[in-house]
């Protein structure tokens, strides 16, 4: 069940608990709504902990440092690439 399903469970549970006044014989809708909300909250907590664990942290790229002591193998002066020489 994804995050959307958990939020729907919480919403349905809140509607059953707080917004209805139906009386069904043998069923306590307030209790059913509270159970839906608790299951939805457990699902959100589980989903967020799994999503946090899956998050991949990419290390920053190593910066390229131009070292003047090392000669460059390729120079681009317009004539050293073989064209126009």
KOLVOBA-617752 format. One record per atom (N, C-alpha, C): atom name; residue in three letters; x, y, z. Coordinates in steps of 0.001 Angstrom, whole numbers, always signed. Layout:
KOLVOBA-617752
('CA', 'ALA', (X, Y, Z))
...
//
This chain:
KOLVOBA-617752
('N', 'UNK', (+858, -1160, +0))
('CA', 'UNK', (+0, +0, +0))
('C', 'UNK', (+910, +1230, +0))
('N', 'UNK', (+639, +2149, -885))
('CA', 'UNK', (+1453, +3345, -984))
('C', 'UNK', (+976, +4444, -58))
('N', 'UNK', (+1603, +5580, -212))
('CA', 'UNK', (+1272, +6732, +612))
('C', 'UNK', (-157, +7203, +356))
('N', 'UNK', (-592, +7144, -891))
('CA', 'UNK', (-1955, +7555, -1223))
('C', 'UNK', (-3005, +6683, -545))
('N', 'UNK', (-2768, +5384, -522))
('CA', 'UNK', (-3698, +4478, +151))
('C', 'UNK', (-3782, +4739, +1645))
('N', 'UNK', (-2652, +5062, +2254))
('CA', 'UNK', (-2636, +5369, +3687))
('C', 'UNK', (-3415, +6648, +3977))
('N', 'UNK', (-3239, +7641, +3129))
('CA', 'UNK', (-3966, +8901, +3333))
('C', 'UNK', (-5462, +8693, +3135))
('N', 'UNK', (-5840, +7854, +2171))
('CA', 'UNK', (-7264, +7545, +1971))
('C', 'UNK', (-7834, +6828, +3188))
('N', 'UNK', (-7065, +5898, +3773))
('CA', 'UNK', (-7531, +5218, +4983))
('C', 'UNK', (-7759, +6209, +6126))
('N', 'UNK', (-6849, +7145, +6281))
('CA', 'UNK', (-6997, +8144, +7337))
('C', 'UNK', (-8242, +8992, +7081))
('N', 'UNK', (-8443, +9398, +5823))
('CA', 'UNK', (-9600, +10234, +5492))
('C', 'UNK', (-10915, +9485, +5701))
('N', 'UNK', (-10973, +8241, +5255))
('CA', 'UNK', (-12202, +7452, +5436))
('C', 'UNK', (-12473, +7219, +6919))
('N', 'UNK', (-11415, +6943, +7677))
('CA', 'UNK', (-11594, +6752, +9117))
('C', 'UNK', (-12083, +8009, +9804))
('N', 'UNK', (-11554, +9168, +9397))
('CA', 'UNK', (-12011, +10419, +9993))
('C', 'UNK', (-13463, +10696, +9628))
('N', 'UNK', (-13846, +10395, +8397))
('CA', 'UNK', (-15248, +10599, +8000))
('C', 'UNK', (-16159, +9685, +8794))
('N', 'UNK', (-15779, +8417, +8941))
('CA', 'UNK', (-16626, +7491, +9701))
('C', 'UNK', (-16723, +7893, +11171))
('N', 'UNK', (-15631, +8413, +11728))
('CA', 'UNK', (-15623, +8732, +13151))
('C', 'UNK', (-16328, +10050, +13442))
('N', 'UNK', (-16022, +11081, +12656))
('CA', 'UNK', (-16456, +12420, +13027))
('C', 'UNK', (-17625, +12974, +12210))
('N', 'UNK', (-17861, +12450, +11004))
('CA', 'UNK', (-18842, +13094, +10131))
('C', 'UNK', (-20108, +12288, +9906))
('N', 'UNK', (-20200, +11130, +10485))
('CA', 'UNK', (-21419, +10332, +10282))
('C', 'UNK', (-22117, +10094, +11608))
('N', 'UNK', (-23415, +9937, +11510))
('CA', 'UNK', (-24192, +9579, +12704))
('C', 'UNK', (-25077, +8368, +12413))
('N', 'UNK', (-24600, +7497, +11552))
('CA', 'UNK', (-25340, +6305, +11210))
('C', 'UNK', (-25291, +5316, +12368))
('N', 'UNK', (-26356, +4579, +12527))
('CA', 'UNK', (-26407, +3511, +13527))
('C', 'UNK', (-26624, +2194, +12810))
('N', 'UNK', (-25636, +1331, +12895))
('CA', 'UNK', (-25761, +2, +12306))
('C', 'UNK', (-25753, -1014, +13435))
('N', 'UNK', (-26664, -1954, +13335))
('CA', 'UNK', (-26767, -2954, +14379))
('C', 'UNK', (-25564, -3890, +14319))
('N', 'UNK', (-24826, -3982, +15426))
('CA', 'UNK', (-23687, -4881, +15525))
('C', 'UNK', (-22370, -4285, +15056))
('N', 'UNK', (-22393, -3051, +14544))
('CA', 'UNK', (-21163, -2429, +14058))
('C', 'UNK', (-21031, -1043, +14679))
('N', 'UNK', (-19920, -802, +15312))
('CA', 'UNK', (-19644, +511, +15873))
('C', 'UNK', (-18783, +1276, +14859))
('N', 'UNK', (-19424, +2182, +14105))
('CA', 'UNK', (-18714, +2887, +13044))
('C', 'UNK', (-17632, +3817, +13587))
('N', 'UNK', (-17816, +4333, +14792))
('CA', 'UNK', (-16770, +5164, +15385))
('C', 'UNK', (-15495, +4338, +15604))
('N', 'UNK', (-15654, +3133, +16103))
('CA', 'UNK', (-14497, +2264, +16324))
('C', 'UNK', (-13843, +1853, +15007))
('N', 'UNK', (-14652, +1553, +14000))
('CA', 'UNK', (-14113, +1205, +12690))
('C', 'UNK', (-13317, +2381, +12120))
('N', 'UNK', (-13825, +3601, +12278))
('CA', 'UNK', (-13120, +4781, +11798))
('C', 'UNK', (-11799, +4993, +12519))
('N', 'UNK', (-11798, +4789, +13827))
('CA', 'UNK', (-10552, +4934, +14590))
('C', 'UNK', (-9539, +3883, +14156))
('N', 'UNK', (-9993, +2667, +13911))
('CA', 'UNK', (-9093, +1602, +13446))
('C', 'UNK', (-8514, +1960, +12083))
('N', 'UNK', (-9344, +2477, +11167))
('CA', 'UNK', (-8830, +2905, +9860))
('C', 'UNK', (-7776, +4000, +10007))
('N', 'UNK', (-8024, +4956, +10891))
('CA', 'UNK', (-7052, +6036, +11071))
('C', 'UNK', (-5737, +5513, +11644))
('N', 'UNK', (-5808, +4593, +12591))
('CA', 'UNK', (-4591, +4028, +13184))
('C', 'UNK', (-3802, +3237, +12146))
('N', 'UNK', (-4493, +2428, +11351))
('CA', 'UNK', (-3817, +1655, +10304))
('C', 'UNK', (-3193, +2593, +9267))
('N', 'UNK', (-3898, +3674, +8928))
('CA', 'UNK', (-3343, +4647, +7990))
('C', 'UNK', (-2108, +5330, +8539))
('N', 'UNK', (-2123, +5690, +9817))
('CA', 'UNK', (-948, +6320, +10428))
('C', 'UNK', (+240, +5367, +10494))
('N', 'UNK', (-26, +4100, +10805))
('CA', 'UNK', (+1049, +3108, +10806))
('C', 'UNK', (+1620, +2955, +9398))
('N', 'UNK', (+752, +2967, +8396))
('CA', 'UNK', (+1214, +2868, +7014))
('C', 'UNK', (+2056, +4062, +6599))
('N', 'UNK', (+1653, +5276, +6993))
('CA', 'UNK', (+2431, +6468, +6663))
('C', 'UNK', (+3800, +6403, +7336))
('N', 'UNK', (+3834, +5980, +8599))
('CA', 'UNK', (+5116, +5879, +9306))
('C', 'UNK', (+6021, +4840, +8650))
('N', 'UNK', (+5464, +3710, +8266))
('CA', 'UNK', (+6239, +2668, +7612))
('C', 'UNK', (+6741, +3137, +6252))
('N', 'UNK', (+5861, +3777, +5492))
('CA', 'UNK', (+6248, +4263, +4170))
('C', 'UNK', (+7360, +5299, +4270))
('N', 'UNK', (+7249, +6212, +5226))
('CA', 'UNK', (+8274, +7256, +5339))
('C', 'UNK', (+9613, +6676, +5797))
('N', 'UNK', (+9600, +5671, +6669))
('CA', 'UNK', (+10872, +5077, +7088))
('C', 'UNK', (+11519, +4296, +5952))
('N', 'UNK', (+10709, +3621, +5139))
('CA', 'UNK', (+11253, +2891, +3993))
('C', 'UNK', (+11774, +3869, +2953))
('N', 'UNK', (+11044, +4947, +2710))
('CA', 'UNK', (+11482, +5933, +1720))
('C', 'UNK', (+12765, +6617, +2176))
('N', 'UNK', (+12901, +6861, +3464))
('CA', 'UNK', (+14119, +7488, +3983))
('C', 'UNK', (+15309, +6542, +3823))
('N', 'UNK', (+15082, +5243, +4007))
('CA', 'UNK', (+16153, +4271, +3881))
('C', 'UNK', (+16583, +4096, +2425))
('N', 'UNK', (+15655, +4256, +1470))
('CA', 'UNK', (+15964, +4088, +59))
('C', 'UNK', (+16684, +5291, -538))
('N', 'UNK', (+16631, +6414, +130))
('CA', 'UNK', (+17221, +7633, -418))
('C', 'UNK', (+18718, +7430, -627))
('N', 'UNK', (+19180, +7680, -1827))
('CA', 'UNK', (+20578, +7495, -2172))
('C', 'UNK', (+21268, +8850, -2108))
('N', 'UNK', (+22348, +8902, -1365))
('CA', 'UNK', (+23119, +10131, -1265))
('C', 'UNK', (+24318, +9990, -2186))
('N', 'UNK', (+24376, +10857, -3184))
('CA', 'UNK', (+25466, +10826, -4145))
('C', 'UNK', (+26559, +11753, -3646))
('N', 'UNK', (+27778, +11228, -3517))
('CA', 'UNK', (+28859, +12101, -3055))
('C', 'UNK', (+29154, +13161, -4108))
('N', 'UNK', (+29624, +14305, -3681))
('CA', 'UNK', (+29917, +15353, -4660))
('C', 'UNK', (+31050, +14926, -5586))
('N', 'UNK', (+30979, +15416, -6805))
('CA', 'UNK', (+31998, +15062, -7795))
('C', 'UNK', (+33344, +15650, -7386))
('N', 'UNK', (+34379, +14936, -7727))
('CA', 'UNK', (+35720, +15410, -7422))
('C', 'UNK', (+36042, +16581, -8345))
('N', 'UNK', (+36441, +17699, -7797))
('CA', 'UNK', (+36723, +18850, -8664))
('C', 'UNK', (+37989, +18617, -9489))
('N', 'UNK', (+37979, +19138, -10697))
('CA', 'UNK', (+39134, +19025, -11570))
('C', 'UNK', (+40019, +20239, -11309))
('N', 'UNK', (+41240, +19968, -10912))
('CA', 'UNK', (+42179, +21033, -10588))
('C', 'UNK', (+43205, +21113, -11704))
('N', 'UNK', (+43349, +22286, -12270))
('CA', 'UNK', (+44314, +22488, -13341))
('C', 'UNK', (+45685, +22707, -12713))
('N', 'UNK', (+46568, +21736, -12927))
('CA', 'UNK', (+47905, +21792, -12346))
('C', 'UNK', (+48864, +22377, -13386))
('N', 'UNK', (+49412, +23569, -13139))
('CA', 'UNK', (+50307, +24168, -14135))
('C', 'UNK', (+51623, +23417, -14264))
('N', 'UNK', (+51985, +22583, -13314))
('CA', 'UNK', (+53253, +21847, -13387))
('C', 'UNK', (+53172, +20707, -14401))
('N', 'UNK', (+51969, +20212, -14672))
('CA', 'UNK', (+51809, +19123, -15628))
('C', 'UNK', (+51484, +19701, -16996))
('N', 'UNK', (+52206, +19284, -18015))
('CA', 'UNK', (+51936, +19816, -19362))
('C', 'UNK', (+50635, +19236, -19916))
('N', 'UNK', (+49958, +20025, -20693))
('CA', 'UNK', (+48729, +19569, -21339))
('C', 'UNK', (+49092, +18822, -22615))
('N', 'UNK', (+48425, +17725, -22842))
('CA', 'UNK', (+48699, +16937, -24033))
('C', 'UNK', (+47977, +17496, -25250))
('N', 'UNK', (+46851, +18119, -25028))
('CA', 'UNK', (+46056, +18615, -26140))
('C', 'UNK', (+45942, +20127, -26024))
('N', 'UNK', (+46396, +20790, -27041))
('CA', 'UNK', (+46205, +22235, -27089))
('C', 'UNK', (+45316, +22539, -28270))
('N', 'UNK', (+44476, +23495, -28124))
('CA', 'UNK', (+43522, +23838, -29167))
('C', 'UNK', (+43830, +25240, -29678))
('N', 'UNK', (+44902, +25348, -30439))
('CA', 'UNK', (+45230, +26652, -30995))
('C', 'UNK', (+44720, +26814, -32421))
('N', 'UNK', (+44078, +25811, -32949))
('CA', 'UNK', (+43511, +25903, -34281))
('C', 'UNK', (+44361, +25226, -35339))
('N', 'UNK', (+45628, +25010, -35080))
('CA', 'UNK', (+46505, +24432, -36086))
('C', 'UNK', (+47093, +23092, -35650))
('N', 'UNK', (+47059, +22757, -34379))
('CA', 'UNK', (+47717, +21545, -33924))
('C', 'UNK', (+46841, +20310, -34065))
('N', 'UNK', (+45596, +20460, -34507))
('CA', 'UNK', (+44733, +19296, -34622))
('C', 'UNK', (+44821, +18622, -35975))
('N', 'UNK', (+45735, +19099, -36847))
('CA', 'UNK', (+45922, +18453, -38134))
('C', 'UNK', (+45227, +19152, -39286))
('N', 'UNK', (+44329, +20074, -38971))
('CA', 'UNK', (+43628, +20786, -40027))
('C', 'UNK', (+44238, +22165, -40191))
('N', 'UNK', (+44494, +22557, -41377))
('CA', 'UNK', (+45007, +23876, -41664))
('C', 'UNK', (+46495, +24030, -41439))
('N', 'UNK', (+47182, +22926, -41211))
('CA', 'UNK', (+48631, +23029, -40979))
('C', 'UNK', (+49403, +22927, -42249))
//
